[in-house]
Amino acid sequence: MKALVTGGGGFLGGAIVRQLRERGDEVRSFSRGEHPELAALGVRQFRGDLVRQQELFRAADGCDVIFHVAAKAGIWGAHEEFFRANVTGTENVLGVCRAHGIRRLVHTSSPSVVFPGGDLEGGDETLPYPARYEAHYPETKARAERMVLAANDPSLATVSLRPHLIWGPGDNHLVPRIVAKAREGKLRRIGDRPCLVDTVYVDNAARAHLLAADRLYPGSIVAGKCYFITNGEPIPLWEMVDRILAAAGLPPVNRRISPRTASVAGVLCELLWSIFRLPGEPPMTRFVARELSTAHWFDLAAARRDLAYQPTISLEEGLVRLREWFRGNGESGTG
Ligand SMILES: NC(=O)c1ccc[n+]([C@@H]2O[C@H](COP(=O)([O-])OP(=O)(O)OC[C@H]3O[C@@H](n4cnc5c(N)ncnc54)[C@H](OP(=O)(O)O)[C@@H]3O)[C@@H](O)[C@H]2O)c1
């Protein structure tokens, strides 16, 4: 198989690339930056921006399948930036599939596309998209997902995967953010409800992408569908945070604020960052306050049935690997 992975130098994209290479597939990666570790894996790198279709067109020439993993993630930033990377970028990927006659597209979506702002417990793929979103990331990811699924037809088979809270060694988002905030003494538990959340170990999420690609062809059972991808082991959110901190050699979080205080802080931070155009991301937003104080875990039945997906690395095993990774990075555990 000749595969193009957009964002092959990223956290999830890198794991997908490694698994494809391990089984002997020919792999190309497309991203703006240079990712030297990919060259060592025998991956051909194409540099470009998703918003420039011509660059993408060159990278995809001769490929059998595209894994569209690249996206702009984050809790803050201009709507236009999210829109360009996530919506225009996905439109361009679809255009390139059509132009080259590529018949398979595996898209990485996110469960946040159905986050209604309250608890989501055991929901499945029939959950509706909410009428409005509190952040640009889920809104633009939802637009992209809907475009990808609507594009499924007899000449192009598409599937969208929704991995939830990906973590593991090499994480450049969730784990370092938690660790950095804990070190600065800025982490607070939000509320005292033991809200269950799903997470997924990075290699399990990557494996789901390969399984989806292998089962994807026009008219197949997975074509035109979306799937939640998790470890299938919901855990109280703050217990997971404490376990990640323990893997980094840090104490658990003890300080606590109420969901209402977090939400008010989110509103104030959003106002301050908007009015004064402060640099970086605000420490709290309404979206984050809700995400950290509500349950969100999903029914894995569809992925198990249609993709034969099994989370082979358990939470326990993943945490052991995470601890080893921190140790390998020295006592500081900064990753
Ligand atoms: N991490 C999670 O918990 C999580 C959860 C649910 C869904 N997801 C989804 O999973 C996917 C991968 O996430 P990740 O955590 O692996 O993110 P990541 O490490 O930031 O990787 C994203 C990659 O995309 C590339 N990229 C970003 N914008 C681009 C653009 N405009 N043109 C070309 N390349 C671009 C980046 O490389 P360059 O900077 O070199 O361009 C980067 O390597 C995303 O679609 C995300 O929405 C992630």
The ligand as an SDF file (V2000), in Angstrom:
LIG
                    3D

 48 52  0  0  0  0  0  0  0  0999 V2000
   -4.2880   14.6240   20.6920 N   0  0  0  0  0  0  0  0  0  0  0  0
   -5.5500   14.3360   21.0220 C   0  0  0  0  0  0  0  0  0  0  0  0
   -5.8880   14.0920   22.1940 O   0  0  0  0  0  0  0  0  0  0  0  0
   -6.6100   14.2690   19.9410 C   0  0  0  0  0  0  0  0  0  0  0  0
   -7.9070   13.8840   20.3080 C   0  0  0  0  0  0  0  0  0  0  0  0
   -8.8840   13.7900   19.3200 C   0  0  0  0  0  0  0  0  0  0  0  0
   -8.5590   14.0380   17.9990 C   0  0  0  0  0  0  0  0  0  0  0  0
   -7.3030   14.4120   17.6710 N   0  0  0  0  0  0  0  0  0  0  0  0
   -6.9850   14.6660   16.2530 C   0  0  0  0  0  0  0  0  0  0  0  0
   -5.8680   13.8820   15.9080 O   0  0  0  0  0  0  0  0  0  0  0  0
   -5.1310   14.5220   14.8850 C   0  0  0  0  0  0  0  0  0  0  0  0
   -3.6500   14.5630   15.2490 C   0  0  0  0  0  0  0  0  0  0  0  0
   -3.4930   15.2180   16.4740 O   0  0  0  0  0  0  0  0  0  0  0  0
   -2.0970   15.2210   17.2350 P   0  0  0  0  0  0  0  0  0  0  0  0
   -2.4120   15.2770   18.6720 O   0  0  0  0  0  0  0  0  0  0  0  0
   -1.2250   14.1330   16.7270 O   0  0  0  0  0  0  0  0  0  0  0  0
   -1.5500   16.6520   16.7720 O   0  0  0  0  0  0  0  0  0  0  0  0
   -0.0750   17.1360   16.4380 P   0  0  0  0  0  0  0  0  0  0  0  0
    0.9440   16.3630   17.1710 O   0  0  0  0  0  0  0  0  0  0  0  0
   -0.0980   18.6250   16.6100 O   0  0  0  0  0  0  0  0  0  0  0  0
    0.0780   16.7980   14.9120 O   0  0  0  0  0  0  0  0  0  0  0  0
   -0.5410   17.5210   13.8990 C   0  0  0  0  0  0  0  0  0  0  0  0
    0.4110   17.5560   12.7110 C   0  0  0  0  0  0  0  0  0  0  0  0
   -0.2500   18.2310   11.6410 O   0  0  0  0  0  0  0  0  0  0  0  0
    0.6630   19.0540   10.9550 C   0  0  0  0  0  0  0  0  0  0  0  0
   -0.0900   20.2260   10.5070 N   0  0  0  0  0  0  0  0  0  0  0  0
   -0.8330   21.0660   11.2700 C   0  0  0  0  0  0  0  0  0  0  0  0
   -1.3370   22.0430   10.5200 N   0  0  0  0  0  0  0  0  0  0  0  0
   -0.9290   21.8010    9.2510 C   0  0  0  0  0  0  0  0  0  0  0  0
   -1.1360   22.4620    8.0200 C   0  0  0  0  0  0  0  0  0  0  0  0
   -1.8490   23.5980    7.9380 N   0  0  0  0  0  0  0  0  0  0  0  0
   -0.5800   21.9490    6.9140 N   0  0  0  0  0  0  0  0  0  0  0  0
    0.1850   20.8340    6.9780 C   0  0  0  0  0  0  0  0  0  0  0  0
    0.4120   20.1590    8.1270 N   0  0  0  0  0  0  0  0  0  0  0  0
   -0.1290   20.6470    9.2460 C   0  0  0  0  0  0  0  0  0  0  0  0
    1.7370   19.4380   11.9840 C   0  0  0  0  0  0  0  0  0  0  0  0
    3.0300   19.4230   11.4060 O   0  0  0  0  0  0  0  0  0  0  0  0
    3.7460   20.8030   11.0090 P   0  0  0  0  0  0  0  0  0  0  0  0
    3.6360   21.7000   12.2120 O   0  0  0  0  0  0  0  0  0  0  0  0
    5.1270   20.4100   10.6350 O   0  0  0  0  0  0  0  0  0  0  0  0
    2.9580   21.3190    9.8450 O   0  0  0  0  0  0  0  0  0  0  0  0
    1.6760   18.3110   13.0120 C   0  0  0  0  0  0  0  0  0  0  0  0
    2.7510   17.4230   12.8380 O   0  0  0  0  0  0  0  0  0  0  0  0
   -5.7820   15.8860   14.6630 C   0  0  0  0  0  0  0  0  0  0  0  0
   -6.6510   15.7830   13.5620 O   0  0  0  0  0  0  0  0  0  0  0  0
   -6.5810   16.1030   15.9350 C   0  0  0  0  0  0  0  0  0  0  0  0
   -7.7080   16.9310   15.7000 O   0  0  0  0  0  0  0  0  0  0  0  0
   -6.3030   14.5370   18.6070 C   0  0  0  0  0  0  0  0  0  0  0  0
  1  2  1  0
  2  3  2  0
  2  4  1  0
  4  5  1  0
  4 48  2  0
  5  6  2  0
  6  7  1  0
  7  8  2  0
  8  9  1  0
  8 48  1  0
  9 10  1  0
  9 46  1  0
 10 11  1  0
 11 12  1  0
 11 44  1  0
 12 13  1  0
 13 14  1  0
 14 15  2  0
 14 16  1  0
 14 17  1  0
 17 18  1  0
 18 19  2  0
 18 20  1  0
 18 21  1  0
 21 22  1  0
 22 23  1  0
 23 24  1  0
 23 42  1  0
 24 25  1  0
 25 26  1  0
 25 36  1  0
 26 27  1  0
 26 35  1  0
 27 28  2  0
 28 29  1  0
 29 30  1  0
 29 35  2  0
 30 31  1  0
 30 32  2  0
 32 33  1  0
 33 34  2  0
 34 35  1  0
 36 37  1  0
 36 42  1  0
 37 38  1  0
 38 39  2  0
 38 40  1  0
 38 41  1  0
 42 43  1  0
 44 45  1  0
 44 46  1  0
 46 47  1  0
M  CHG  2   8   1  16  -1
M  END
$$$$
